[in-house]
């Protein structure tokens, strides 16, 4: 073999090695395989919203964290201790409701819209839990999950020497995969989780969210929009996202979110995906469009209650006289902004959304011109229609009143503390069964919510005193009627 032939063989070998290495790198780190769900409902519960690459946690690491770091969870049961739910028959090694499991190089777990918008409830302690997609989450502890991931990353056990044996107890790894996890994926994941923890450090300066609650827009202000920490508190309950088209049928361009900060359903869906970590690079317009169409048209669940018809009829008359103006579909003020001075509920969520945030979001262009133009700043809270109100406890925008019966009592007679996170419905008071608790002490079955606004700003149970002076019989009749909506 002459010198030219030898160099040709060497060059060919180099090309083959480089090509093989490139293919392996593409296959292991970049190749995409996003599951498709034929059912729109399954797509809502498990489909990707385009945040897998930017914010997806490696599936195999996600799977073993609750076992390796069980001591960092708030209770037993793995991720169930954070309120995650799996449908009957679905293995707990697979995605719970509200997560997409997709491959971008390697399998990843990322949250989607159902993470905050599926209610879990049962009519009594003996009944099986029922999932109500598009309802407000009542069990998921959003920041509890974030804090758990941060605590894991800070822990000296977050190393390949600890995680790899745990992973291989579940899934055998090839030699190449083992090296990728040891030298690339595990170190990169730890670094990303530590950075994420730093980005959310401001939450430690605010009252705890607890299950079923979130501050959805301060992360956007401080992260996406790069506005300075202004000390505001946006803690609030999740909301239902069913029958969105019906809102615009009641009032054209009806305001959305508790404080009416946007009037476009499309913009709210897109901005929510961005808030959940989607980026211009991975944004899946087709997937988001499919979720939007489903939320626009899926109806609220029918009421399971069948109270005495005569009592319901009386309650309907009480509702017409005292509540319909703001909460009936034909009400003159339904889906209007009720000023803070009138409604008197906790002002913090309203104060969180500023004119600076409005302008910054309408001009948000990072990676793409999103076309936002409907973000607004209004003063007050929206008078919402009461479809499936029996499933939306606790009540008020900050979830500070556990049942409808409590909401109809004077403020000083409403519970000062109660346990959040339960799923059994109180069929008499309408809300979730709960009990008093002691702030700062462990509570059986949930999170102790303290309504003392001096100790926990943003948690006040004050305001919305409509109906509090009604006779007891009228209150009972009104609750019976509301339970049928």
PAGU-697065 format. One record per residue (C-alpha): z, x, y; residue number from 1. Coordinates in steps of 0.5 Angstrom, whole numbers. Layout:
REM residues N
<node pz="Z" px="X" py="Y" seq="NUM"/>
...
***
This chain:
REM residues 485
<node pz="0" px="0" py="0" seq="1"/>
<node pz="-2" px="3" py="7" seq="2"/>
<node pz="2" px="3" py="13" seq="3"/>
<node pz="-2" px="-3" py="16" seq="4"/>
<node pz="0" px="-7" py="10" seq="5"/>
<node pz="7" px="-5" py="9" seq="6"/>
<node pz="8" px="-7" py="17" seq="7"/>
<node pz="4" px="-14" py="15" seq="8"/>
<node pz="9" px="-15" py="9" seq="9"/>
<node pz="15" px="-14" py="14" seq="10"/>
<node pz="12" px="-18" py="19" seq="11"/>
<node pz="11" px="-24" py="14" seq="12"/>
<node pz="18" px="-23" py="11" seq="13"/>
<node pz="21" px="-23" py="18" seq="14"/>
<node pz="17" px="-30" py="20" seq="15"/>
<node pz="19" px="-33" py="14" seq="16"/>
<node pz="27" px="-31" py="15" seq="17"/>
<node pz="27" px="-33" py="22" seq="18"/>
<node pz="23" px="-40" py="20" seq="19"/>
<node pz="28" px="-41" py="15" seq="20"/>
<node pz="34" px="-40" py="19" seq="21"/>
<node pz="31" px="-44" py="24" seq="22"/>
<node pz="30" px="-50" py="19" seq="23"/>
<node pz="37" px="-49" py="17" seq="24"/>
<node pz="40" px="-49" py="24" seq="25"/>
<node pz="36" px="-55" py="26" seq="26"/>
<node pz="38" px="-59" py="19" seq="27"/>
<node pz="45" px="-57" py="20" seq="28"/>
<node pz="46" px="-58" py="27" seq="29"/>
<node pz="41" px="-62" py="30" seq="30"/>
<node pz="37" px="-66" py="26" seq="31"/>
<node pz="38" px="-74" py="27" seq="32"/>
<node pz="40" px="-79" py="22" seq="33"/>
<node pz="42" px="-86" py="26" seq="34"/>
<node pz="44" px="-91" py="21" seq="35"/>
<node pz="40" px="-98" py="23" seq="36"/>
<node pz="43" px="-105" py="21" seq="37"/>
<node pz="39" px="-111" py="20" seq="38"/>
<node pz="45" px="-115" py="23" seq="39"/>
<node pz="46" px="-116" py="30" seq="40"/>
<node pz="53" px="-117" py="28" seq="41"/>
<node pz="54" px="-111" py="24" seq="42"/>
<node pz="50" px="-107" py="29" seq="43"/>
<node pz="55" px="-109" py="35" seq="44"/>
<node pz="61" px="-107" py="30" seq="45"/>
<node pz="58" px="-100" py="27" seq="46"/>
<node pz="52" px="-98" py="31" seq="47"/>
<node pz="51" px="-92" py="35" seq="48"/>
<node pz="51" px="-93" py="43" seq="49"/>
<node pz="48" px="-86" py="44" seq="50"/>
<node pz="54" px="-82" py="45" seq="51"/>
<node pz="54" px="-79" py="38" seq="52"/>
<node pz="52" px="-72" py="40" seq="53"/>
<node pz="56" px="-71" py="46" seq="54"/>
<node pz="62" px="-74" py="44" seq="55"/>
<node pz="62" px="-75" py="36" seq="56"/>
<node pz="68" px="-72" py="32" seq="57"/>
<node pz="65" px="-68" py="26" seq="58"/>
<node pz="66" px="-74" py="21" seq="59"/>
<node pz="69" px="-69" py="16" seq="60"/>
<node pz="75" px="-67" py="21" seq="61"/>
<node pz="76" px="-74" py="23" seq="62"/>
<node pz="77" px="-76" py="16" seq="63"/>
<node pz="82" px="-71" py="14" seq="64"/>
<node pz="86" px="-71" py="21" seq="65"/>
<node pz="91" px="-76" py="19" seq="66"/>
<node pz="93" px="-73" py="13" seq="67"/>
<node pz="94" px="-66" py="16" seq="68"/>
<node pz="97" px="-68" py="22" seq="69"/>
<node pz="101" px="-75" py="19" seq="70"/>
<node pz="107" px="-72" py="23" seq="71"/>
<node pz="103" px="-73" py="30" seq="72"/>
<node pz="101" px="-81" py="29" seq="73"/>
<node pz="106" px="-86" py="31" seq="74"/>
<node pz="107" px="-89" py="24" seq="75"/>
<node pz="105" px="-89" py="17" seq="76"/>
<node pz="98" px="-91" py="15" seq="77"/>
<node pz="93" px="-86" py="18" seq="78"/>
<node pz="89" px="-89" py="23" seq="79"/>
<node pz="91" px="-96" py="22" seq="80"/>
<node pz="98" px="-93" py="26" seq="81"/>
<node pz="93" px="-93" py="32" seq="82"/>
<node pz="91" px="-100" py="31" seq="83"/>
<node pz="84" px="-99" py="27" seq="84"/>
<node pz="82" px="-104" py="23" seq="85"/>
<node pz="77" px="-104" py="17" seq="86"/>
<node pz="74" px="-110" py="14" seq="87"/>
<node pz="76" px="-112" py="7" seq="88"/>
<node pz="73" px="-108" py="2" seq="89"/>
<node pz="71" px="-103" py="6" seq="90"/>
<node pz="74" px="-96" py="4" seq="91"/>
<node pz="78" px="-93" py="9" seq="92"/>
<node pz="74" px="-86" py="9" seq="93"/>
<node pz="68" px="-90" py="12" seq="94"/>
<node pz="68" px="-92" py="19" seq="95"/>
<node pz="73" px="-97" py="22" seq="96"/>
<node pz="70" px="-103" py="26" seq="97"/>
<node pz="69" px="-100" py="33" seq="98"/>
<node pz="66" px="-93" py="30" seq="99"/>
<node pz="59" px="-91" py="29" seq="100"/>
<node pz="58" px="-86" py="23" seq="101"/>
<node pz="51" px="-82" py="25" seq="102"/>
<node pz="48" px="-75" py="23" seq="103"/>
<node pz="46" px="-71" py="29" seq="104"/>
<node pz="46" px="-64" py="25" seq="105"/>
<node pz="52" px="-66" py="21" seq="106"/>
<node pz="56" px="-73" py="21" seq="107"/>
<node pz="60" px="-75" py="27" seq="108"/>
<node pz="64" px="-81" py="29" seq="109"/>
<node pz="64" px="-84" py="35" seq="110"/>
<node pz="66" px="-90" py="39" seq="111"/>
<node pz="62" px="-96" py="41" seq="112"/>
<node pz="63" px="-103" py="44" seq="113"/>
<node pz="67" px="-106" py="39" seq="114"/>
<node pz="72" px="-101" py="39" seq="115"/>
<node pz="75" px="-105" py="45" seq="116"/>
<node pz="72" px="-112" py="44" seq="117"/>
<node pz="74" px="-114" py="37" seq="118"/>
<node pz="81" px="-119" py="36" seq="119"/>
<node pz="85" px="-119" py="30" seq="120"/>
<node pz="89" px="-125" py="29" seq="121"/>
<node pz="92" px="-129" py="23" seq="122"/>
<node pz="95" px="-136" py="24" seq="123"/>
<node pz="101" px="-135" py="20" seq="124"/>
<node pz="105" px="-129" py="17" seq="125"/>
<node pz="102" px="-131" py="10" seq="126"/>
<node pz="94" px="-131" py="12" seq="127"/>
<node pz="89" px="-126" py="12" seq="128"/>
<node pz="87" px="-123" py="18" seq="129"/>
<node pz="81" px="-125" py="21" seq="130"/>
<node pz="76" px="-121" py="26" seq="131"/>
<node pz="73" px="-124" py="32" seq="132"/>
<node pz="68" px="-120" py="34" seq="133"/>
<node pz="67" px="-120" py="42" seq="134"/>
<node pz="74" px="-122" py="43" seq="135"/>
<node pz="79" px="-117" py="47" seq="136"/>
<node pz="82" px="-112" py="42" seq="137"/>
<node pz="89" px="-113" py="41" seq="138"/>
<node pz="91" px="-107" py="36" seq="139"/>
<node pz="87" px="-101" py="38" seq="140"/>
<node pz="91" px="-96" py="42" seq="141"/>
<node pz="86" px="-93" py="46" seq="142"/>
<node pz="90" px="-87" py="49" seq="143"/>
<node pz="94" px="-86" py="43" seq="144"/>
<node pz="88" px="-84" py="39" seq="145"/>
<node pz="86" px="-79" py="45" seq="146"/>
<node pz="93" px="-77" py="45" seq="147"/>
<node pz="93" px="-76" py="38" seq="148"/>
<node pz="86" px="-72" py="38" seq="149"/>
<node pz="89" px="-67" py="43" seq="150"/>
<node pz="96" px="-66" py="40" seq="151"/>
<node pz="92" px="-64" py="33" seq="152"/>
<node pz="88" px="-59" py="37" seq="153"/>
<node pz="94" px="-56" py="41" seq="154"/>
<node pz="97" px="-55" py="34" seq="155"/>
<node pz="97" px="-48" py="31" seq="156"/>
<node pz="95" px="-52" py="24" seq="157"/>
<node pz="88" px="-54" py="27" seq="158"/>
<node pz="85" px="-48" py="24" seq="159"/>
<node pz="79" px="-47" py="18" seq="160"/>
<node pz="85" px="-44" py="13" seq="161"/>
<node pz="88" px="-51" py="14" seq="162"/>
<node pz="82" px="-56" py="15" seq="163"/>
<node pz="77" px="-53" py="10" seq="164"/>
<node pz="82" px="-54" py="4" seq="165"/>
<node pz="84" px="-61" py="6" seq="166"/>
<node pz="76" px="-63" py="7" seq="167"/>
<node pz="74" px="-60" py="0" seq="168"/>
<node pz="80" px="-64" py="-3" seq="169"/>
<node pz="75" px="-70" py="0" seq="170"/>
<node pz="68" px="-67" py="-1" seq="171"/>
<node pz="66" px="-61" py="-4" seq="172"/>
<node pz="62" px="-56" py="1" seq="173"/>
<node pz="56" px="-51" py="0" seq="174"/>
<node pz="57" px="-44" py="1" seq="175"/>
<node pz="53" px="-45" py="8" seq="176"/>
<node pz="57" px="-51" py="10" seq="177"/>
<node pz="63" px="-48" py="9" seq="178"/>
<node pz="61" px="-42" py="13" seq="179"/>
<node pz="59" px="-47" py="19" seq="180"/>
<node pz="65" px="-51" py="19" seq="181"/>
<node pz="69" px="-44" py="19" seq="182"/>
<node pz="66" px="-40" py="24" seq="183"/>
<node pz="62" px="-46" py="28" seq="184"/>
<node pz="64" px="-53" py="27" seq="185"/>
<node pz="72" px="-53" py="27" seq="186"/>
<node pz="73" px="-48" py="33" seq="187"/>
<node pz="68" px="-52" py="37" seq="188"/>
<node pz="71" px="-58" py="36" seq="189"/>
<node pz="78" px="-55" py="37" seq="190"/>
<node pz="75" px="-53" py="44" seq="191"/>
<node pz="72" px="-59" py="46" seq="192"/>
<node pz="78" px="-63" py="44" seq="193"/>
<node pz="83" px="-59" py="48" seq="194"/>
<node pz="78" px="-59" py="54" seq="195"/>
<node pz="78" px="-67" py="53" seq="196"/>
<node pz="85" px="-67" py="53" seq="197"/>
<node pz="85" px="-63" py="60" seq="198"/>
<node pz="80" px="-68" py="63" seq="199"/>
<node pz="85" px="-74" py="61" seq="200"/>
<node pz="92" px="-70" py="63" seq="201"/>
<node pz="92" px="-75" py="69" seq="202"/>
<node pz="94" px="-81" py="64" seq="203"/>
<node pz="101" px="-77" py="63" seq="204"/>
<node pz="102" px="-79" py="70" seq="205"/>
<node pz="101" px="-86" py="69" seq="206"/>
<node pz="105" px="-92" py="65" seq="207"/>
<node pz="103" px="-92" py="58" seq="208"/>
<node pz="97" px="-96" py="56" seq="209"/>
<node pz="99" px="-99" py="49" seq="210"/>
<node pz="95" px="-103" py="44" seq="211"/>
<node pz="90" px="-107" py="47" seq="212"/>
<node pz="90" px="-104" py="54" seq="213"/>
<node pz="86" px="-99" py="58" seq="214"/>
<node pz="85" px="-96" py="64" seq="215"/>
<node pz="77" px="-96" py="64" seq="216"/>
<node pz="75" px="-94" py="71" seq="217"/>
<node pz="79" px="-88" py="73" seq="218"/>
<node pz="76" px="-84" py="67" seq="219"/>
<node pz="69" px="-86" py="70" seq="220"/>
<node pz="72" px="-84" py="78" seq="221"/>
<node pz="75" px="-77" py="76" seq="222"/>
<node pz="70" px="-75" py="70" seq="223"/>
<node pz="63" px="-78" py="71" seq="224"/>
<node pz="63" px="-79" py="79" seq="225"/>
<node pz="67" px="-73" py="80" seq="226"/>
<node pz="72" px="-76" py="85" seq="227"/>
<node pz="79" px="-73" py="86" seq="228"/>
<node pz="85" px="-76" py="83" seq="229"/>
<node pz="88" px="-81" py="88" seq="230"/>
<node pz="94" px="-83" py="84" seq="231"/>
<node pz="91" px="-91" py="83" seq="232"/>
<node pz="93" px="-95" py="76" seq="233"/>
<node pz="88" px="-99" py="73" seq="234"/>
<node pz="91" px="-101" py="67" seq="235"/>
<node pz="89" px="-107" py="64" seq="236"/>
<node pz="88" px="-112" py="58" seq="237"/>
<node pz="81" px="-111" py="54" seq="238"/>
<node pz="77" px="-117" py="56" seq="239"/>
<node pz="72" px="-122" py="51" seq="240"/>
<node pz="65" px="-120" py="52" seq="241"/>
<node pz="62" px="-127" py="48" seq="242"/>
<node pz="57" px="-132" py="52" seq="243"/>
<node pz="55" px="-127" py="58" seq="244"/>
<node pz="49" px="-131" py="59" seq="245"/>
<node pz="54" px="-137" py="60" seq="246"/>
<node pz="57" px="-134" py="66" seq="247"/>
<node pz="51" px="-134" py="70" seq="248"/>
<node pz="50" px="-141" py="68" seq="249"/>
<node pz="56" px="-143" py="71" seq="250"/>
<node pz="55" px="-138" py="78" seq="251"/>
<node pz="49" px="-134" py="79" seq="252"/>
<node pz="50" px="-127" py="79" seq="253"/>
<node pz="57" px="-128" py="77" seq="254"/>
<node pz="62" px="-122" py="78" seq="255"/>
<node pz="65" px="-118" py="72" seq="256"/>
<node pz="71" px="-115" py="70" seq="257"/>
<node pz="78" px="-117" py="72" seq="258"/>
<node pz="76" px="-115" py="79" seq="259"/>
<node pz="69" px="-117" py="80" seq="260"/>
<node pz="67" px="-110" py="81" seq="261"/>
<node pz="60" px="-111" py="78" seq="262"/>
<node pz="55" px="-117" py="78" seq="263"/>
<node pz="50" px="-115" py="73" seq="264"/>
<node pz="51" px="-116" py="66" seq="265"/>
<node pz="46" px="-111" py="64" seq="266"/>
<node pz="49" px="-106" py="69" seq="267"/>
<node pz="56" px="-107" py="66" seq="268"/>
<node pz="53" px="-106" py="59" seq="269"/>
<node pz="50" px="-99" py="61" seq="270"/>
<node pz="55" px="-97" py="65" seq="271"/>
<node pz="60" px="-98" py="59" seq="272"/>
<node pz="56" px="-94" py="54" seq="273"/>
<node pz="56" px="-89" py="60" seq="274"/>
<node pz="64" px="-89" py="60" seq="275"/>
<node pz="64" px="-89" py="53" seq="276"/>
<node pz="61" px="-82" py="53" seq="277"/>
<node pz="54" px="-84" py="52" seq="278"/>
<node pz="49" px="-79" py="56" seq="279"/>
<node pz="42" px="-79" py="59" seq="280"/>
<node pz="40" px="-74" py="53" seq="281"/>
<node pz="42" px="-78" py="48" seq="282"/>
<node pz="42" px="-85" py="51" seq="283"/>
<node pz="39" px="-91" py="46" seq="284"/>
<node pz="36" px="-96" py="50" seq="285"/>
<node pz="34" px="-100" py="44" seq="286"/>
<node pz="41" px="-100" py="41" seq="287"/>
<node pz="44" px="-102" py="48" seq="288"/>
<node pz="39" px="-107" py="49" seq="289"/>
<node pz="40" px="-110" py="42" seq="290"/>
<node pz="48" px="-110" py="44" seq="291"/>
<node pz="47" px="-113" py="50" seq="292"/>
<node pz="43" px="-119" py="48" seq="293"/>
<node pz="48" px="-120" py="42" seq="294"/>
<node pz="53" px="-121" py="47" seq="295"/>
<node pz="49" px="-125" py="52" seq="296"/>
<node pz="48" px="-131" py="46" seq="297"/>
<node pz="54" px="-130" py="41" seq="298"/>
<node pz="59" px="-136" py="42" seq="299"/>
<node pz="66" px="-136" py="43" seq="300"/>
<node pz="70" px="-137" py="36" seq="301"/>
<node pz="72" px="-145" py="35" seq="302"/>
<node pz="79" px="-147" py="36" seq="303"/>
<node pz="83" px="-147" py="29" seq="304"/>
<node pz="88" px="-152" py="32" seq="305"/>
<node pz="88" px="-159" py="31" seq="306"/>
<node pz="94" px="-162" py="35" seq="307"/>
<node pz="96" px="-169" py="36" seq="308"/>
<node pz="90" px="-173" py="40" seq="309"/>
<node pz="94" px="-177" py="45" seq="310"/>
<node pz="97" px="-170" py="47" seq="311"/>
<node pz="91" px="-167" py="48" seq="312"/>
<node pz="88" px="-173" py="52" seq="313"/>
<node pz="94" px="-172" py="56" seq="314"/>
<node pz="94" px="-165" py="57" seq="315"/>
<node pz="86" px="-165" py="59" seq="316"/>
<node pz="89" px="-170" py="65" seq="317"/>
<node pz="94" px="-165" py="67" seq="318"/>
<node pz="89" px="-159" py="66" seq="319"/>
<node pz="84" px="-163" py="71" seq="320"/>
<node pz="89" px="-164" py="76" seq="321"/>
<node pz="92" px="-157" py="76" seq="322"/>
<node pz="87" px="-152" py="73" seq="323"/>
<node pz="80" px="-154" py="73" seq="324"/>
<node pz="78" px="-152" py="80" seq="325"/>
<node pz="79" px="-145" py="78" seq="326"/>
<node pz="78" px="-145" py="70" seq="327"/>
<node pz="73" px="-151" py="68" seq="328"/>
<node pz="66" px="-149" py="67" seq="329"/>
<node pz="65" px="-154" py="73" seq="330"/>
<node pz="70" px="-152" py="77" seq="331"/>
<node pz="69" px="-150" py="85" seq="332"/>
<node pz="72" px="-144" py="84" seq="333"/>
<node pz="71" px="-142" py="77" seq="334"/>
<node pz="68" px="-134" py="77" seq="335"/>
<node pz="70" px="-134" py="84" seq="336"/>
<node pz="75" px="-128" py="87" seq="337"/>
<node pz="82" px="-131" py="88" seq="338"/>
<node pz="85" px="-127" py="94" seq="339"/>
<node pz="91" px="-123" py="92" seq="340"/>
<node pz="95" px="-126" py="97" seq="341"/>
<node pz="94" px="-133" py="93" seq="342"/>
<node pz="95" px="-131" py="86" seq="343"/>
<node pz="100" px="-126" py="87" seq="344"/>
<node pz="99" px="-122" py="81" seq="345"/>
<node pz="100" px="-114" py="80" seq="346"/>
<node pz="95" px="-111" py="85" seq="347"/>
<node pz="94" px="-104" py="82" seq="348"/>
<node pz="88" px="-106" py="78" seq="349"/>
<node pz="85" px="-108" py="84" seq="350"/>
<node pz="87" px="-102" py="88" seq="351"/>
<node pz="84" px="-98" py="83" seq="352"/>
<node pz="77" px="-99" py="85" seq="353"/>
<node pz="75" px="-97" py="92" seq="354"/>
<node pz="69" px="-97" py="96" seq="355"/>
<node pz="68" px="-89" py="95" seq="356"/>
<node pz="68" px="-91" py="87" seq="357"/>
<node pz="63" px="-97" py="89" seq="358"/>
<node pz="58" px="-92" py="93" seq="359"/>
<node pz="59" px="-86" py="88" seq="360"/>
<node pz="57" px="-91" py="82" seq="361"/>
<node pz="51" px="-94" py="85" seq="362"/>
<node pz="48" px="-87" py="87" seq="363"/>
<node pz="50" px="-84" py="80" seq="364"/>
<node pz="44" px="-80" py="78" seq="365"/>
<node pz="46" px="-75" py="73" seq="366"/>
<node pz="41" px="-74" py="68" seq="367"/>
<node pz="37" px="-80" py="70" seq="368"/>
<node pz="36" px="-85" py="75" seq="369"/>
<node pz="40" px="-91" py="72" seq="370"/>
<node pz="38" px="-96" py="77" seq="371"/>
<node pz="45" px="-98" py="79" seq="372"/>
<node pz="46" px="-103" py="85" seq="373"/>
<node pz="51" px="-108" py="83" seq="374"/>
<node pz="57" px="-105" py="84" seq="375"/>
<node pz="61" px="-108" py="89" seq="376"/>
<node pz="68" px="-108" py="92" seq="377"/>
<node pz="72" px="-114" py="93" seq="378"/>
<node pz="79" px="-116" py="94" seq="379"/>
<node pz="83" px="-120" py="89" seq="380"/>
<node pz="82" px="-122" py="81" seq="381"/>
<node pz="77" px="-127" py="78" seq="382"/>
<node pz="78" px="-134" py="76" seq="383"/>
<node pz="76" px="-134" py="69" seq="384"/>
<node pz="73" px="-139" py="64" seq="385"/>
<node pz="78" px="-141" py="59" seq="386"/>
<node pz="74" px="-141" py="53" seq="387"/>
<node pz="78" px="-139" py="46" seq="388"/>
<node pz="84" px="-138" py="51" seq="389"/>
<node pz="88" px="-138" py="45" seq="390"/>
<node pz="85" px="-131" py="42" seq="391"/>
<node pz="86" px="-128" py="49" seq="392"/>
<node pz="94" px="-126" py="49" seq="393"/>
<node pz="97" px="-123" py="52" seq="394"/>
<node pz="96" px="-126" py="59" seq="395"/>
<node pz="94" px="-124" py="66" seq="396"/>
<node pz="89" px="-118" py="68" seq="397"/>
<node pz="95" px="-113" py="66" seq="398"/>
<node pz="97" px="-117" py="59" seq="399"/>
<node pz="104" px="-118" py="62" seq="400"/>
<node pz="106" px="-125" py="60" seq="401"/>
<node pz="106" px="-126" py="52" seq="402"/>
<node pz="104" px="-133" py="51" seq="403"/>
<node pz="101" px="-139" py="55" seq="404"/>
<node pz="108" px="-142" py="55" seq="405"/>
<node pz="111" px="-136" py="58" seq="406"/>
<node pz="106" px="-137" py="63" seq="407"/>
<node pz="108" px="-144" py="65" seq="408"/>
<node pz="115" px="-141" py="67" seq="409"/>
<node pz="117" px="-139" py="73" seq="410"/>
<node pz="117" px="-131" py="74" seq="411"/>
<node pz="124" px="-130" py="73" seq="412"/>
<node pz="124" px="-134" py="66" seq="413"/>
<node pz="118" px="-130" py="63" seq="414"/>
<node pz="120" px="-124" py="58" seq="415"/>
<node pz="122" px="-118" py="62" seq="416"/>
<node pz="120" px="-114" py="55" seq="417"/>
<node pz="116" px="-115" py="49" seq="418"/>
<node pz="113" px="-112" py="43" seq="419"/>
<node pz="105" px="-111" py="44" seq="420"/>
<node pz="100" px="-110" py="38" seq="421"/>
<node pz="102" px="-116" py="33" seq="422"/>
<node pz="96" px="-120" py="30" seq="423"/>
<node pz="100" px="-127" py="28" seq="424"/>
<node pz="99" px="-133" py="33" seq="425"/>
<node pz="105" px="-137" py="35" seq="426"/>
<node pz="102" px="-144" py="34" seq="427"/>
<node pz="107" px="-147" py="39" seq="428"/>
<node pz="107" px="-143" py="45" seq="429"/>
<node pz="100" px="-140" py="44" seq="430"/>
<node pz="100" px="-132" py="44" seq="431"/>
<node pz="102" px="-127" py="39" seq="432"/>
<node pz="108" px="-127" py="36" seq="433"/>
<node pz="113" px="-122" py="39" seq="434"/>
<node pz="120" px="-121" py="41" seq="435"/>
<node pz="124" px="-117" py="46" seq="436"/>
<node pz="125" px="-110" py="46" seq="437"/>
<node pz="128" px="-104" py="49" seq="438"/>
<node pz="123" px="-99" py="53" seq="439"/>
<node pz="123" px="-92" py="50" seq="440"/>
<node pz="126" px="-94" py="44" seq="441"/>
<node pz="122" px="-95" py="37" seq="442"/>
<node pz="119" px="-102" py="36" seq="443"/>
<node pz="118" px="-105" py="29" seq="444"/>
<node pz="111" px="-107" py="29" seq="445"/>
<node pz="108" px="-105" py="36" seq="446"/>
<node pz="109" px="-102" py="43" seq="447"/>
<node pz="115" px="-104" py="48" seq="448"/>
<node pz="112" px="-107" py="54" seq="449"/>
<node pz="116" px="-107" py="60" seq="450"/>
<node pz="114" px="-111" py="66" seq="451"/>
<node pz="119" px="-108" py="71" seq="452"/>
<node pz="114" px="-106" py="76" seq="453"/>
<node pz="119" px="-101" py="79" seq="454"/>
<node pz="119" px="-97" py="73" seq="455"/>
<node pz="112" px="-98" py="70" seq="456"/>
<node pz="108" px="-100" py="76" seq="457"/>
<node pz="102" px="-104" py="74" seq="458"/>
<node pz="106" px="-108" py="69" seq="459"/>
<node pz="109" px="-113" py="73" seq="460"/>
<node pz="109" px="-120" py="70" seq="461"/>
<node pz="109" px="-123" py="77" seq="462"/>
<node pz="104" px="-128" py="80" seq="463"/>
<node pz="100" px="-134" py="78" seq="464"/>
<node pz="105" px="-139" py="79" seq="465"/>
<node pz="100" px="-145" py="78" seq="466"/>
<node pz="103" px="-150" py="73" seq="467"/>
<node pz="110" px="-147" py="73" seq="468"/>
<node pz="114" px="-153" py="76" seq="469"/>
<node pz="110" px="-159" py="72" seq="470"/>
<node pz="115" px="-163" py="67" seq="471"/>
<node pz="116" px="-160" py="60" seq="472"/>
<node pz="112" px="-166" py="57" seq="473"/>
<node pz="106" px="-164" py="61" seq="474"/>
<node pz="107" px="-157" py="60" seq="475"/>
<node pz="107" px="-158" py="52" seq="476"/>
<node pz="101" px="-163" py="53" seq="477"/>
<node pz="97" px="-158" py="57" seq="478"/>
<node pz="98" px="-152" py="52" seq="479"/>
<node pz="96" px="-157" py="46" seq="480"/>
<node pz="89" px="-158" py="50" seq="481"/>
<node pz="88" px="-151" py="52" seq="482"/>
<node pz="89" px="-149" py="45" seq="483"/>
<node pz="83" px="-153" py="43" seq="484"/>
<node pz="78" px="-150" py="48" seq="485"/>
***
